[in-house]
Every structure is written in structure tokens, then in C-alpha cells.
Amino acid sequence: MRHSSRAVSSTFLLLAAIPYVSSTQTILHSLDNAPVVHFTVARRGGTFEATVPGNDSVEMDFLLEQLEMAEARFNLTRREVKGNKLVRKAKSRALGGKDDDELMGQMASNGTWFARLAIGEPPQAIDLDLNMLTSDFYVRHTTSHAGTRYDDLFSKSFAKSNQHPYRSCTLPTDVFHLPTVDKSIPLPFPYCRPLKGSKDTLQASGSMLGLAPSKHLRQIDSTFLLHQLLKERVVERPIFSLMLVSGNEGVLSIGGTGAGAAEMVSKQTAEQLNRAGAQEKINAFTAENGKTLEGGTNSLDKSNVPEENIILHKRGDDAHGLKAKRADWNEGWTWSKVQGAEGWWQTLMQGVWVGGSRVLQNQAAVIDINTPFILAPPLAVKTLYAAVAGSRPLDPPFSNFYVFPCMNPPSIEFEFQGTRFPAMQGGRGMEYASAIIPGGKFSLGRLKHGSGYCVGAIVETRMGLKEEKEGMTGGRKQGIGSAAANVGSLAGNGMRDVWVIGERFFRGVTGVFDVQEKKIGFRAY
């Protein structure tokens, strides 16, 4: 995989600050005035790559398959009225959801983001899959060899329980080893072992961390992991944050954020590059105006170098980053309230800007880092690409995708609460193992080998349209029935005219999620 020296330096420095083993001496710990549990996260299967191996052109069949998989994840819930508000709940099998004894979310799938979690004595490390569309935390043990397995038989600290928070799940207690806070604490957790004869026995083992903010999306009768950590006083704030430092590496912070460390690393990297550039200017000036010290070593009195040729910083001038500590963790963030049916992290995107001009306003948007694209409803995507010179949609069956001239990638910004955040900007393109993709970070790859057109990363989604049409007629043709919750204004998945802000937006923007106040904070780094 190719990387610029700057990108490698930033990623290496930040991830080095968050070791997997527990430590109270990490840089991230020192940058926050409250305890924060930081997990390094990775994208299973590596950076999203849509190009033909050894080529910079895309595989359109693969892109279409990935789009269908992304959309399917949003079709596992339904909306219903609960009291005086609209909420999301898991669909039953009769309404197009999963089997009634099957939990939402796909464990150990390629393209999903995951952390590593250690449970038991001695510690057993398993994958912790992140899912922003569900609210359950659980550990699953199956007979399959796929995934990573926690086995209670090998833990001396395992304590049984007769509670059954869900079919085939018990609620035992075991020791959790938490990174960056130097704590190992016993916590109850749903431990699911599918019944013999169930197809779930063939599924991967591992664990799932649902990050959706609503109790109505829970299928398991248990406590949200963040609330458990708050109760045990492991963390003090009801928040978590996500920061992706590359296409396959990032940080999940529970109880705080890693924004201070990102700023510190960015500043240190810039200073290192600045010093390197300054030294080059000194060397060039020396070669042109050569001065020599005794012993023949080339040198130069920096006072003779023109000021525009050198910019140096005093050693220790804010480089240690400790001044990034703030009394108020809210400072520096743009906050947006959660809206829509209670369930997901959905908010209002006040504007979409192309080339410095606002082309769309007041767009509903759901945040989901496991979606590899930015998904936009039909009218919105047509309006956006109309502002991109030379762009056009592809012919069916790929008409969800648009192309644009590779030599002229657009400048796109998303506006939240009056602040515009750059989306997928930069001229070098995405970093893949095979090639540097043309068309900048907005590009998924070249349409064909040698073509001057690139496929755009903002993709049309028709979610909600078909489902609503079926629901308005009661869904009888599909055998869905005519349940009131699936007919009329509540039909479908509620994703009509809704954007999905996927993984690509979070390369350069950190998101913090306040579970208690139901709001989302954004901050560029």
C-alpha cells in the first residue's frame, strides 16, 4: 500500500499513542482531563478498494454489490409510534427482517470496522465489531471456525448466570481488560450460544458493539456498555467518538475523544516537515553562498539567511501537546441535534456545497461508518452532479453511479450548524495497494482503463421508495401482510430522501456522539 510520508508519519504517531496494552502513561490519556477508554480500530479486509488488481479502473459489478449490501443493512428496522414519538424497532421476519431468534448485525464481515476486546482470566482477545445501526452489546460463541472466539471454559473469572436476556443468551459476568485506563473490571454481558440445529451455529464467533443511541433498537434485555462503564465510574462522560486516521485505521474513544491527540500529531508532523524544508533552504543557500567552518564542515550563520527562506520553531514550543488539555470538552466542536425517528444517529445537514456554492439545503442524514460510500437520494444526487462540470450518470444497471472528469475533481463541503466541513478533498487520490487512484479522494477509480472519467463516491440510493410503494398497498404481493405498522405513512424503512454519511467523510473529520443529550459533534483535523 502506498502512502505519502506525511500520512504514514501521522498514522504511526497517533496509533503509537494508543497501545493495545493498558497504560496510564499514554499521550492520549494525558491530553484529557477525564478517564477515556481508547480502542484502536481497523477495517476488516483493509482499505475499501473497488479497482481491478494492478489497474486503476473500477469493477462496476463489485460496486453494485457493495451498494446493495450497504442498503440492506438499513432495511432491518421499521418505524412505529411509541407514546408521543416515532421510534425505530427491529423488524420481525414476517415484515422482511431477520429470523425471530436472530440478532441484527453481521459479525466478522469484510468491510466492517472493529476493535479488539480482552475478556477473562487469562485474557482472551476477540474482535469487537462496531455497528451504528443497532444498540446491543453481546458476545457470541458458535461451532464455526470463523471469527474470534471467547470460551467461558478457559476463563477462571467466569461467573455463571441463570438470567436469559434473549433466546440462546445468558447474562454471566467476567473480567474486562480496558486499554488506556489501566483497569480490569468484572461486567455482566450477554453471552450467546446458538441452539443446536440453528443456522446461527454456522455464523462467526466474536462480539458486537451496537452504538445506536436508542433503547428501542435493543433486542437483548441488557444494559448499554457505555452506561455500564459510567455506573462503574470507569468513564465520566456519556459520549464516544470515532476518528479514522486512514482508510483502514482509526480510534474509538469511550468517555471522551482523541481530537487533542490528532491535533498534536498534525502539528508535530507539520513542524517536522517545516524543519526539513527549512534545512533544505539552508543547504541551498549554503551551496550558493558557501561558508565553511574550520575542519571543512559546511555551515551557515542563520542570521544571514533571508527570512522568507527559513521558518523555524523554538524547541518545545507546544510540541508536547499538553496545552491541548481543555477544561470543557465541548469546546471546538460543531454540535447538531439528533432528529427523525428515534433510533439512529440521524441529524440535519443544513447545506451541501459544490465549488463554493450551496446547491442543496436542509437534508436529513444518517451517520454510519460501515457504509463505504456517501449515499444520497435521487433528487439530491442529480442536483449535486448537475453542479459538477462534465459529470453524467451511467447506464443501467449501474445508473446509481455517476462519473466526472478525472482531471477536474469537485470541491465538496457538508454544512452542519453553519460550519462547512470538507468532504473527500485532496488531489492525490485514495491510497490502495495497487495504485494511486486518479480523480482525487472523491473518486472510486477510473471508469475504464485509459478513460478520462472517474466514478464518484457520492452514490444514488433509492432506499425507501420501493418499500413505501409496497407498504401503501399492504405488501400483499410480497406476502408481507397488512400490519398497520407497515402500511401508509410508516411503510418502508423511512430512508426516503435521507442521506447516509459514510466512512469517507470521517477521513479528516472526527465525530463525537453524546448519548445522553442526543447530539453529534463534528470537528475537522
C-alpha positions as CSV (number, residue, x, y, z in Angstrom):
1,M,0.0,0.0,0.0
2,R,1.4,3.4,-1.0
3,H,1.4,6.2,1.5
4,S,2.8,9.7,1.5
5,S,5.5,10.2,4.1
6,R,3.2,12.7,5.9
7,A,0.3,10.3,6.0
8,V,2.5,7.5,7.4
9,S,4.0,9.7,10.0
10,S,0.6,10.9,11.2
11,T,-0.9,7.5,11.4
12,F,2.1,6.0,13.1
13,L,2.4,8.7,15.7
14,L,-1.3,8.6,16.6
15,L,-1.6,4.9,16.8
16,A,1.6,4.6,18.8
17,A,-0.1,6.9,21.3
18,I,-2.8,4.3,21.9
19,P,-1.2,1.0,22.6
20,Y,-3.4,-2.1,22.9
21,V,-2.0,-2.9,26.3
22,S,-3.2,-0.8,29.3
23,S,-1.1,2.1,30.3
24,T,-1.6,5.3,32.3
25,Q,1.3,7.0,30.5
26,T,-0.1,7.2,27.0
27,I,-0.2,10.5,25.3
28,L,-4.0,10.3,24.8
29,H,-4.5,9.8,28.5
30,S,-2.5,12.9,29.3
31,L,-4.5,15.1,26.8
32,D,-7.8,14.6,28.5
33,N,-8.9,15.7,31.9
34,A,-11.2,12.7,32.5
35,P,-10.6,9.0,32.0
36,V,-11.2,7.8,28.5
37,V,-11.1,4.3,27.1
38,H,-9.4,4.4,23.7
39,F,-9.5,1.4,21.3
40,T,-7.6,1.2,18.1
41,V,-9.9,0.2,15.3
42,A,-9.3,-1.4,11.9
43,R,-11.3,-2.0,8.7
44,R,-11.7,-5.8,8.2
45,G,-10.2,-6.6,4.8
46,G,-8.2,-3.4,4.6
47,T,-9.0,-0.1,2.8
48,F,-12.0,-0.2,0.6
49,E,-10.7,-1.0,-2.9
50,A,-13.0,-1.0,-5.9
51,T,-10.4,-1.2,-8.6
52,V,-9.2,-4.1,-10.8
53,P,-6.0,-5.6,-9.3
54,G,-2.9,-3.9,-10.9
55,N,-5.2,-1.3,-12.5
56,D,-6.9,2.0,-11.6
57,S,-10.2,1.2,-13.2
58,V,-13.2,0.1,-11.1
59,E,-15.1,-3.2,-11.1
60,M,-18.7,-2.0,-11.6
61,D,-20.2,-5.3,-10.6
62,F,-18.4,-5.2,-7.3
63,L,-19.5,-1.6,-6.6
64,L,-23.1,-2.5,-7.3
65,E,-22.8,-5.5,-5.0
66,Q,-21.4,-3.3,-2.2
67,L,-24.2,-0.8,-2.7
68,E,-26.8,-3.5,-2.3
69,M,-25.1,-4.8,0.8
70,A,-25.0,-1.3,2.3
71,E,-28.7,-0.6,1.6
72,A,-29.8,-4.0,3.0
73,R,-28.4,-3.1,6.5
74,F,-30.9,-0.2,6.7
75,N,-33.9,-2.4,5.9
76,L,-33.8,-4.4,9.1
77,T,-35.9,-1.9,11.1
78,R,-39.3,-0.4,11.0
79,R,-40.9,2.7,12.5
80,E,-43.8,2.7,14.9
81,V,-45.4,5.2,17.2
82,K,-44.5,4.7,20.9
83,G,-46.3,7.1,23.2
84,N,-45.9,10.5,21.6
85,K,-42.9,9.8,19.4
86,L,-41.8,7.9,16.4
87,V,-39.2,5.2,17.1
88,R,-37.3,2.5,15.2
89,K,-37.5,-1.2,16.1
90,A,-36.1,-4.4,14.7
91,K,-38.3,-5.9,12.0
92,S,-39.8,-9.3,12.5
93,R,-39.2,-12.0,9.9
94,A,-42.8,-11.5,8.7
95,L,-42.1,-7.9,7.8
96,G,-38.8,-8.6,6.0
97,G,-36.4,-8.7,8.9
98,K,-34.2,-11.5,10.2
99,D,-35.4,-14.7,11.8
100,D,-37.2,-14.1,15.1
101,D,-34.3,-15.7,17.0
102,E,-31.6,-13.9,15.1
103,L,-29.9,-10.6,16.1
104,M,-29.4,-7.7,13.8
105,G,-25.9,-7.1,12.5
106,Q,-23.4,-9.2,10.6
107,M,-20.4,-10.3,12.6
108,A,-16.9,-10.7,11.2
109,S,-17.9,-9.4,7.7
110,N,-15.4,-7.8,5.4
111,G,-15.7,-4.0,5.2
112,T,-16.8,-3.6,8.8
113,W,-14.8,-1.6,11.4
114,F,-13.8,-3.5,14.6
115,A,-11.7,-3.1,17.7
116,R,-10.0,-5.8,19.9
117,L,-11.5,-6.7,23.3
118,A,-9.9,-8.8,26.0
119,I,-12.2,-10.8,28.4
120,G,-11.5,-13.3,31.2
121,E,-8.5,-14.6,33.2
122,P,-6.3,-15.2,31.4
123,P,-7.4,-12.6,28.9
124,Q,-9.0,-13.9,25.6
125,A,-8.8,-11.4,22.8
126,I,-11.7,-11.2,20.4
127,D,-12.9,-8.9,17.7
128,L,-15.4,-6.3,18.7
129,D,-17.5,-5.3,15.6
130,L,-18.8,-1.7,15.6
131,N,-22.4,-1.2,14.4
132,M,-24.0,2.2,14.4
133,L,-27.5,0.8,13.4
134,T,-28.0,-1.4,16.5
135,S,-27.9,-0.9,20.2
136,D,-27.0,-4.3,21.6
137,F,-23.6,-5.4,23.0
138,Y,-23.1,-9.2,23.1
139,V,-20.5,-11.9,22.7
140,R,-21.3,-14.9,20.5
141,H,-19.8,-18.4,20.6
142,T,-20.6,-20.8,17.8
143,T,-19.3,-24.0,16.4
144,S,-17.9,-22.3,13.4
145,H,-14.2,-21.7,13.0
146,A,-14.8,-18.3,11.5
147,G,-14.2,-15.1,13.6
148,T,-12.6,-15.0,17.0
149,R,-13.8,-16.9,20.0
150,Y,-14.2,-16.3,23.7
151,D,-14.8,-19.6,25.6
152,D,-16.0,-19.5,29.2
153,L,-14.4,-22.9,29.9
154,F,-11.0,-21.2,29.6
155,S,-11.7,-18.3,32.0
156,K,-11.1,-18.7,35.7
157,S,-13.0,-15.5,36.4
158,F,-16.2,-16.5,34.6
159,A,-19.4,-16.4,36.8
160,K,-22.5,-18.1,35.5
161,S,-26.0,-16.6,35.5
162,N,-29.5,-18.1,35.1
163,Q,-30.8,-14.9,33.5
164,H,-31.8,-15.1,29.8
165,P,-31.9,-11.6,28.3
166,Y,-32.5,-13.1,24.8
167,R,-33.1,-16.5,23.2
168,S,-30.0,-18.7,23.5
169,C,-28.2,-15.9,25.5
170,T,-27.3,-15.8,29.2
171,L,-26.0,-12.9,31.3
172,P,-22.8,-14.1,33.0
173,T,-20.1,-11.9,34.5
174,D,-16.4,-11.9,33.6
175,V,-13.4,-9.5,33.8
176,F,-13.0,-6.9,31.0
177,H,-9.5,-5.6,30.4
178,L,-9.8,-2.0,29.3
179,P,-7.0,-0.2,27.4
180,T,-5.6,3.3,28.4
181,V,-7.4,3.4,31.8
182,D,-5.3,0.7,33.4
183,K,-8.4,-1.1,34.7
184,S,-9.7,-4.7,34.7
185,I,-13.3,-4.8,36.0
186,P,-16.0,-7.5,36.2
187,L,-19.0,-6.7,34.0
188,P,-22.2,-8.7,33.2
189,F,-22.6,-9.3,29.4
190,P,-24.9,-11.2,27.1
191,Y,-23.2,-14.4,26.1
192,C,-25.0,-16.1,23.2
193,R,-24.5,-19.7,22.2
194,P,-27.0,-20.6,19.4
195,L,-29.1,-23.7,19.9
196,K,-28.1,-26.9,18.1
197,G,-29.9,-27.0,14.8
198,S,-30.0,-23.2,14.4
199,K,-28.3,-21.8,11.4
200,D,-26.6,-19.3,13.7
201,T,-24.3,-22.1,14.7
202,L,-22.6,-21.7,11.3
203,Q,-22.1,-17.9,11.9
204,A,-18.8,-16.4,13.0
205,S,-17.9,-16.1,16.7
206,G,-16.9,-12.7,18.1
207,S,-18.6,-9.8,19.7
208,M,-20.8,-6.9,18.6
209,L,-20.9,-3.3,20.0
210,G,-24.1,-1.5,19.0
211,L,-23.6,2.3,19.0
212,A,-27.1,3.4,18.2
213,P,-28.5,5.8,20.8
214,S,-32.0,4.3,21.3
215,K,-33.2,1.6,23.7
216,H,-36.0,0.8,21.2
217,L,-33.4,-0.8,18.9
218,R,-32.3,-3.2,21.6
219,Q,-33.3,-6.9,21.1
220,I,-31.4,-8.0,24.2
221,D,-32.7,-7.1,27.7
222,S,-29.4,-5.8,29.0
223,T,-27.6,-2.5,29.8
224,F,-25.8,-0.4,27.1
225,L,-22.0,-0.9,27.6
226,L,-21.3,2.8,27.9
227,H,-23.9,3.0,30.7
228,Q,-22.1,0.1,32.5
229,L,-18.8,1.9,32.3
230,L,-20.4,5.1,33.6
231,K,-22.0,3.2,36.5
232,E,-18.7,1.6,37.4
233,R,-17.0,5.1,37.2
234,V,-14.6,3.9,34.5
235,V,-15.6,6.9,32.5
236,E,-17.3,10.1,33.5
237,R,-18.9,11.3,30.2
238,P,-21.8,9.7,28.3
239,I,-20.1,10.1,25.0
240,F,-18.0,8.2,22.5
241,S,-16.0,9.4,19.4
242,L,-14.8,8.0,16.2
243,M,-11.7,9.2,14.3
244,L,-10.4,7.5,11.1
245,V,-6.8,8.3,10.5
246,S,-6.6,6.3,7.3
247,G,-8.6,4.0,5.1
248,N,-8.1,1.1,7.4
249,E,-7.0,2.5,10.8
250,G,-8.7,4.7,13.4
251,V,-9.6,5.2,17.1
252,L,-12.8,4.6,19.1
253,S,-12.9,6.6,22.3
254,I,-15.4,5.9,25.0
255,G,-16.0,8.6,27.6
256,G,-14.1,11.2,25.6
257,T,-12.3,12.0,22.3
258,G,-9.0,11.6,20.6
259,A,-9.2,15.1,19.0
260,G,-6.5,16.6,21.1
261,A,-4.0,13.9,20.1
262,A,-4.9,14.3,16.4
263,E,-4.2,18.0,16.7
264,M,-1.0,17.3,18.4
265,V,0.2,14.8,15.9
266,S,-0.9,17.0,13.0
267,K,1.1,19.9,14.5
268,Q,4.1,17.8,15.2
269,T,4.1,16.4,11.6
270,A,3.8,19.9,10.1
271,E,6.7,21.1,12.3
272,Q,8.8,18.2,11.2
273,L,8.1,18.9,7.6
274,N,8.7,22.6,8.2
275,R,12.1,21.9,9.8
276,A,13.0,19.6,6.9
277,G,12.0,22.2,4.4
278,A,13.9,24.9,6.3
279,Q,17.0,22.7,6.4
280,E,16.8,22.2,2.6
281,K,16.6,26.0,2.2
282,I,19.6,26.5,4.4
283,N,21.6,23.9,2.4
284,A,20.6,25.5,-0.9
285,F,21.6,29.0,0.5
286,T,24.9,27.5,1.7
287,A,25.7,26.0,-1.7
288,E,25.0,29.3,-3.3
289,N,26.8,31.5,-0.8
290,G,29.2,28.8,0.6
291,K,30.7,29.4,4.0
292,T,32.9,26.9,5.7
293,L,33.9,26.3,9.3
294,E,37.3,25.2,10.4
295,G,37.7,21.5,9.6
296,G,35.9,21.9,6.3
297,T,32.3,21.4,7.5
298,N,29.8,23.4,5.5
299,S,27.8,25.7,7.7
300,L,26.0,29.0,7.7
301,D,25.1,31.7,10.1
302,K,21.3,31.5,10.0
303,S,21.1,35.3,10.6
304,N,22.4,35.7,7.0
305,V,19.6,33.6,5.5
306,P,16.7,35.7,4.2
307,E,13.7,35.4,6.5
308,E,11.5,34.1,3.7
309,N,13.9,31.2,3.2
310,I,13.5,29.8,6.8
311,I,10.8,29.3,9.3
312,L,11.9,27.5,12.5
313,H,10.0,26.9,15.7
314,K,11.6,27.0,19.2
315,R,12.2,23.6,20.7
316,G,9.3,22.5,22.9
317,D,7.0,25.3,21.6
318,D,3.7,23.5,22.2
319,A,5.2,20.3,20.5
320,H,4.5,18.2,23.6
321,G,0.8,18.8,23.1
322,L,-0.1,19.1,26.8
323,K,-1.7,22.5,26.1
324,A,-4.4,20.7,24.2
325,K,-5.9,19.8,27.5
326,R,-9.2,21.7,28.0
327,A,-11.4,22.3,30.9
328,D,-14.5,22.0,28.8
329,W,-14.6,19.0,26.3
330,N,-17.4,20.7,24.4
331,E,-15.0,23.4,23.1
332,G,-14.1,23.4,19.4
333,W,-16.9,21.2,18.2
334,T,-19.9,21.9,15.9
335,W,-22.9,20.3,17.6
336,S,-26.0,19.1,15.8
337,K,-29.1,17.6,17.5
338,V,-30.4,14.1,16.5
339,Q,-33.6,14.3,14.6
340,G,-36.1,12.0,12.9
341,A,-37.5,8.7,14.2
342,E,-35.6,7.8,17.4
343,G,-33.1,5.1,16.8
344,W,-30.1,6.0,14.6
345,W,-27.7,8.9,14.6
346,Q,-29.7,11.0,12.2
347,T,-29.3,14.8,12.0
348,L,-29.9,17.7,9.7
349,M,-27.3,18.6,7.2
350,Q,-28.0,22.3,6.5
351,G,-26.2,22.6,3.2
352,V,-24.2,20.8,0.5
353,W,-21.7,23.0,-1.2
354,V,-20.0,22.3,-4.6
355,G,-17.2,24.6,-5.7
356,G,-18.0,27.2,-3.1
357,S,-21.8,27.4,-3.9
358,R,-24.6,25.9,-1.9
359,V,-26.6,23.5,-4.2
360,L,-28.7,21.8,-1.5
361,Q,-30.1,22.7,1.9
362,N,-31.8,21.0,4.8
363,Q,-31.0,17.4,4.0
364,A,-31.7,14.6,6.6
365,A,-28.6,12.5,7.1
366,V,-27.7,9.3,9.0
367,I,-24.2,8.7,10.2
368,D,-22.7,5.2,9.5
369,I,-19.0,4.5,9.3
370,N,-19.6,1.0,7.8
371,T,-21.1,2.4,4.6
372,P,-18.1,2.8,2.2
373,F,-19.9,5.5,0.1
374,I,-21.8,8.7,0.7
375,L,-25.4,7.8,-0.2
376,A,-27.8,10.5,-1.5
377,P,-31.5,10.3,-2.5
378,P,-32.3,10.5,-6.3
379,L,-33.2,14.2,-6.5
380,A,-30.3,15.3,-4.3
381,V,-27.7,13.3,-6.2
382,K,-29.0,14.7,-9.5
383,T,-28.8,18.3,-8.2
384,L,-25.3,17.8,-6.8
385,Y,-23.8,16.3,-10.0
386,A,-25.5,18.9,-12.1
387,A,-23.1,21.4,-10.4
388,V,-20.1,19.2,-11.4
389,A,-18.9,20.1,-14.9
390,G,-18.8,17.2,-17.3
391,S,-20.5,14.7,-14.9
392,R,-23.2,12.2,-16.0
393,P,-25.0,9.1,-14.7
394,L,-24.0,5.6,-16.0
395,D,-26.5,3.5,-18.0
396,P,-28.5,0.7,-16.2
397,P,-27.8,-1.5,-14.3
398,F,-25.2,1.0,-12.9
399,S,-27.4,4.1,-13.0
400,N,-26.9,4.7,-9.3
401,F,-23.3,5.8,-10.1
402,Y,-22.1,9.0,-11.7
403,V,-18.8,9.8,-13.4
404,F,-16.9,13.0,-13.7
405,P,-13.7,14.2,-15.5
406,C,-10.7,12.8,-13.6
407,M,-8.7,15.9,-14.2
408,N,-11.4,18.1,-12.6
409,P,-12.5,16.6,-9.2
410,P,-15.1,18.8,-7.5
411,S,-14.6,20.6,-4.2
412,I,-17.5,19.4,-1.9
413,E,-18.4,20.5,1.6
414,F,-21.1,19.4,4.0
415,E,-22.6,22.1,6.3
416,F,-23.7,21.4,9.9
417,Q,-24.9,24.2,12.1
418,G,-23.3,26.9,10.0
419,T,-19.9,25.2,9.7
420,R,-18.8,23.8,6.4
421,F,-16.6,20.6,6.5
422,P,-14.6,19.5,3.6
423,A,-15.7,16.1,2.2
424,M,-13.2,13.8,0.3
425,Q,-11.0,16.6,-0.8
426,G,-7.3,16.4,-1.9
427,G,-5.6,15.8,-5.2
428,R,-3.6,12.7,-4.5
429,G,-6.5,10.3,-4.5
430,M,-7.2,7.3,-2.3
431,E,-4.4,5.1,-1.3
432,Y,-4.7,1.5,-2.5
433,A,-2.3,-1.4,-2.6
434,S,-2.3,-1.5,-6.4
435,A,-2.2,2.1,-7.5
436,I,-2.9,5.8,-6.7
437,I,-6.4,6.3,-7.9
438,P,-6.9,9.3,-10.2
439,G,-9.6,11.9,-9.6
440,G,-8.8,12.8,-6.0
441,K,-10.4,11.4,-2.9
442,F,-13.8,11.9,-4.4
443,S,-13.0,9.1,-6.9
444,L,-13.7,5.4,-6.6
445,G,-11.5,4.8,-9.6
446,R,-11.3,5.3,-13.3
447,L,-14.4,4.1,-15.2
448,K,-12.3,2.1,-17.7
449,H,-8.6,1.6,-18.3
450,G,-7.4,4.7,-20.1
451,S,-10.7,6.6,-19.6
452,G,-10.7,10.2,-18.7
453,Y,-13.8,9.7,-16.4
454,C,-13.8,8.6,-12.8
455,V,-16.6,7.2,-10.7
456,G,-17.8,9.5,-8.0
457,A,-18.0,8.4,-4.3
458,I,-21.4,10.1,-3.8
459,V,-23.8,7.4,-5.0
460,E,-27.6,7.5,-5.6
461,T,-29.7,5.4,-3.2
462,R,-33.4,4.5,-3.8
463,M,-33.9,3.2,-0.3
464,G,-37.4,3.7,1.0
465,L,-39.1,4.2,-2.4
466,K,-39.8,0.6,-3.3
467,E,-40.6,-0.3,0.4
468,E,-43.1,2.6,0.7
469,K,-44.8,1.7,-2.5
470,E,-45.2,-1.9,-1.3
471,G,-46.4,-0.7,2.1
472,M,-49.0,1.6,0.7
473,T,-50.7,-1.4,-0.9
474,G,-50.3,-3.5,2.2
475,G,-47.4,-5.5,0.8
476,R,-49.8,-8.4,-0.2
477,K,-47.9,-9.3,-3.3
478,Q,-44.8,-9.9,-1.3
479,G,-46.6,-11.9,1.3
480,I,-45.8,-9.3,4.0
481,G,-49.4,-8.8,5.2
482,S,-51.2,-5.6,6.1
483,A,-50.0,-4.9,9.6
484,A,-50.7,-1.3,10.5
485,A,-47.0,-0.6,11.2
486,N,-46.2,-1.5,7.6
487,V,-48.9,0.5,5.8
488,G,-49.4,4.1,5.0
489,S,-47.0,6.8,6.2
490,L,-45.0,4.4,8.3
491,A,-44.4,2.0,5.5
492,G,-40.9,1.1,4.5
493,N,-37.6,1.8,6.3
494,G,-38.1,5.6,6.4
495,M,-34.9,6.2,4.3
496,R,-36.7,8.1,1.5
497,D,-34.9,11.5,1.0
498,V,-32.3,10.6,3.6
499,W,-28.5,10.7,3.1
500,V,-26.0,8.3,4.6
501,I,-22.8,9.9,5.6
502,G,-20.4,7.0,5.3
503,E,-16.8,6.3,6.1
504,R,-15.3,8.6,3.6
505,F,-16.5,11.8,5.3
506,F,-14.6,10.8,8.5
507,R,-11.2,10.9,6.9
508,G,-10.3,14.4,8.1
509,V,-13.4,14.9,10.4
510,T,-13.8,13.5,13.9
511,G,-17.3,12.7,15.1
512,V,-18.3,12.7,18.8
513,F,-21.7,11.2,19.9
514,D,-23.5,12.4,23.1
515,V,-25.7,9.5,24.1
516,Q,-27.4,11.5,26.9
517,E,-28.1,14.7,25.1
518,K,-28.7,13.0,21.8
519,K,-26.4,15.2,19.7
520,I,-23.5,14.8,17.3
521,G,-20.3,16.9,17.3
522,F,-18.1,17.4,14.3
523,R,-14.5,18.7,14.1
524,A,-12.0,18.8,11.3
525,Y,-8.4,17.7,12.0
